[in-house]
């Protein structure tokens, strides 16, 4: 019997894969589970997003493949347009280009211009014009100076675009001119509701139907059928790495105590490890866990498959249109998707 969960997503090659080739089996497994969208993040070591997206769409038939995210400032706009057109043609329209701001410190080190809200909006507008078959001449705007842009005069389609959003300006941008908005992991329920509201209200102010903008929760999903050391890396390690990279933003967004963050970052064990989810030993992860409040780590789907499935349904109750089961491979997610398919048990009151 075919399975279909268009409201569920997952990441391919979550974390640090053993090989880029793992994406082939992972994409097939995600499609077999009925997961609606397979997302691809980008790390340049062996997770270049365009190459991976090509592999994923080539071995599947129905699942949507989306970047979440790549950055528009790493490729010339015509290269981005051309790869998007090629992937959509190769996949039969199943590819969605997802953009994001990226990490400013890395972009500065790479000599790239920092991504701004205005540049993202300008880029989206230019790409949409190209996919309507337009020839753009003499453009000079936040996305750059382009004497001539042209893709294919026979094109006349709406290009679906996704945006990974964190702060209020980016969330509002998603509501104004993107089709899908992907939130960040470890958002509190209050933060999630506020973010959804920001996107939907911005869409309405822009004269769009708010329901036409799909908001994805990005929910760390790590079942207890996995070994404890694996769970530590996918929860404590991942949250700890976020805190190391842009902890001030995450703490401010969630209205968490900044003093806890400073103690965490100043800890000699934590400060000696670049990327807890990659390099920390089990003992170091246990130490890091002792520094994090339980309520910070609670913003995830953990426990039995049934408990995880209930947490996923809870994200829908917060207003999200769909949920990315973040941090686990499709094979690791299978018991949880099975539980999600089953209706929740109703216990009678006694």
N, C-alpha and C positions, 0 to 999 in steps of 0.2 A: 504494500500500500504506500502511495507517495506521501511524503511529509512536506508540509509547507508552513513556515513560520516567518512571514515577511516582517514581523515586528521584532525579530531577533537578528543580531549581528555578532560577529566575532572578528578577532584579529588573526591573520595568518602570520606565522613565524613570530609568535608572541615572545617577547624577551630576547634572549640570545640563542638562536637556533644552532644546531650542530652543523647544518649545511643549508645553503640557499635552496637546494633541491627538495628540501622537506616541504616546500610550498606546494609541490605537485600533489602529494598524498593529502596534505591538509586541506587543499581546496576541494578535492574530490570528497573527502569526509564531511566537510561543512555542507556541501551540496546534498550529500546523502541524508544528512540530519535535517534537511529542510530549512537551514538557516538562510535568511533572506539576503544578507549582505556580508561579504567578506571584505574586511578593511585591511589596508596595507599601510603600515607606518614606514618611516624612512630613516635608516642609519647607513652611512656611506660605506661601512666596512664590507658588508655583503647583503645589504637590504636596500639597494637602489630601487626606488618605487616603480619606475616605468618598466624596468626589466622584469620585476616580480609580477606586475599587473599583466604583462604579456603572457607570462607563464601560466598564471591563474586562469585567465580567460580561455587559453588554448586547451586546457584539460577539463573544462566544465561546459555545461550547456544552458543552465538556467539561473544560477546564482549571480547576483550583482557583485561586481568588484569595484571598490572605491579606494582612492588614496585618502588617508586621514592621519597625517597630511603630508603633502609636499609643499615646498615654498616657491612662489612664483618668481622670486628674485634669483634663483639658481639657474634658470634657463631663459634664453631669449623668448619673448612672447610667441614668435612664430614657431619655435621648437615646441613650446607647450601646446599651442594650438594643433600642430601637426601630430604630435604624439597622442593627443586626446582624440582627434579625428580617426587616427589609425586604430587605436584601441577600441573605440566605439564601433568601427566597422568590423574589426576582427571578432568582437564579441557579440555582434548583432544588437548593439545598443545597450549592453549590460555594464558598461564602464561609466563611473561617475568620478569626475575630477574633484578632489577635495583639497582645499588650500588652508594654510594656517600661517601664523606669524613666525613660528620658529623660535629659537633661543637666541636672544640678542647678543650675548657674549660670544657665542660661536660664530654668528654672522660677522661680527666685528673682526674676529680673528681670521676669518676666511676672506676678509676684504670685501664683503657684500654690503650693499646699502640696507639699512634696517627697514623692515616691513612696517608700513603705516596703515592705518584704517583707510585713508584716502587712496593709497596705492592698491590695496585689495579691492576696493570698490571700482576703481578705474580699470583694473585688470579684468574683473568680472564683466564689466560693460564692454570692453574691447573683445573679449572672447565670444560673448553673446553676439556681437555684431558680425564677427567673422563667421560664426556658425549660421548666420542668416544670409551668408553669401555676399556681404558688403565688402567694398574696397575702402579702406580707411587711409586717408592721406593727410600728411602734415600734422599728426597727433603730437601734442606736447602737453603732457599732464603728469599726475603723480606716479603713474606706472612707467613713465619714461618718454623719450622723444623718438618717434617712429615716422620717418618720411613716408613710408608706404607699408601697409599691412593688407594681405589678401590671402585667403585660403582656397576657396573654390566657389565660383559664381553659381554653380548648380545647387549649392547647399541652401536649405531653408528649414532649419529645425531649431527648436528650443534646446539649448545646451544645459542639462542639469548640472548644477554646481553645489558642492558641499563646503562648509566652513567649520573648522575647529575653533571654538570660541571659549574664552575664559572671562575676560573683563566686560563691563557693561557696554563699552563702545563697540567691541567686536560682536557681542551678542545682538545689539541693535542693528549692526550692519547685516548680520545673517538674516534677520527678519525683513530688512528692506529689500535685499536683492539676491539672496541665495535660496536654494530649494531645500537644503538640509543643513542642520546645525548639530555638531557633535560637541557635547559637554566634556568636562574633564572628570577623571576618576577621583574618588574620595571627596566628593561634594556631600555636604550634609543635606538632609531632607529640606531644610529651610533654604539653603543655597540653591538646590535644584529647582524648587518651586519658583524662587525669584528669577532664576535664569530663564526658565520656560516663559514666565510672564513677560520678561523683557523682550524676548524674541517675538512672541505673539503680538504684544502691543506695538512693537515697531513695525511689524507686518501690516497691522491694521492702519496705523498712521500713514503708511506708504500706499494705502489703497489696495492692499492685497488681502486675499482671504487668509486669515491666520492658520487655518487648517491645512493650507497648501504648503506650509513650511514645516517639514518634519524635524522634530527635535529628538535627538538620540541621547539617552542617558549612557554614560560610559561607566559601567558598574564592575568593579573588580570582583571576579567570580571564581572562587577557589574552594572546591568541595573537599570534605574530609576523607574522601576515598583516595586522596593523594597522600604520599608520605609527608610526615611533619616537616622535614627539612625542605621539601619542595614548597610546601605551603608557606613556610617562613620567608623564602626567597620571593615568592609571588605577592606577599602581603607586606610584611615588615620591610623587606628589601626594596620593593617597588615604591612604597610610600616614602621610605627613607631617602631614596634617590631623588624623588620629586622635591623633598624638603631641602636636599643638598643643592639642587639646581635652581629652584625658584620658590623656596619655602616662604619668603615674605609675601609673595602674591597669593599662594594657596592659603596661608594662615589669615591674611587679611580678608580674602574672599569668604572664608568660612567663619570669620569672627572668632578664631581660636586665640589662645593666649600666646602672644609673641615671646614671652619669657620662656615658655616651654621649648619653643623653636630654638632660641639662642642657647639654652642648656644642651639641647640635642646636638646642635652643630659644633658646640665648643667641646663636647666630649672627646677625649683623646683617641678613643677607638674609632668613633664615627669620623672624626676629622682626618684620620690616617688612611681612609679608604675612599677611593674615587669610584663611586657607583656601587652602592651597597647591594643592589640586585644582581650585580655581575661578579664582584670581587670578594664579597664578604664570606667568611666561613660560617658554618652553622653556629658555632659558639659566639661569633661576633654578631650574628643576626639575633640570637637570643639576648645578647647584651643590649643591642639597639631596641629590641622590643620592650625591655624594662624601662626605657627612657620615654616611650610614647604612651600617652593616655589611651586607655581602652576605648574611649569614645571617639578618638580619631580613627582607630583601626576598625571601628564598628560600622563605618560607612562603606560596607562591602557585602557581598553575598558569600557567606562562609558557613560551614557546617555540612549537614547531610544534603543529598540532592534535593530532598523535599523542602528543606529550609532555604536552600539557595533559590529554588523555584518560587517560593513565597516572596523572597526579597526582590526577585525580578518583577513579579506582579506588582509589588509595592512601588516600584519606580513608575509604572504606568499610572498608579494612583496619585503620584505627585504631579502628573500632567505631561510626562514624556510620552511621545508617540511610539517610540521604539527603544530597545535596550541592547547595547553592545555588552556581551559577556566577555569582559576584558581580562587578559592576563593568563588565560589557559588555552591550550591547543584544542582544536575540534574533538580529538579523541578524548582528551581529559574532560571535555564538556558533555560528552554523550549521556552519562547518567543524569545530568542536570536537565538536559533537553528532554529526556524521557520523562522526568518528573514534571517538567513544565507542561508536557502534553496531557498529563493526567489532571482531571479537575481536583481542586483542593478538597481534602476530606472535611466534611462538616461534622463537628462533634456536638451532640445534643447536650443541652444544659441540664444539670441535675442539681 
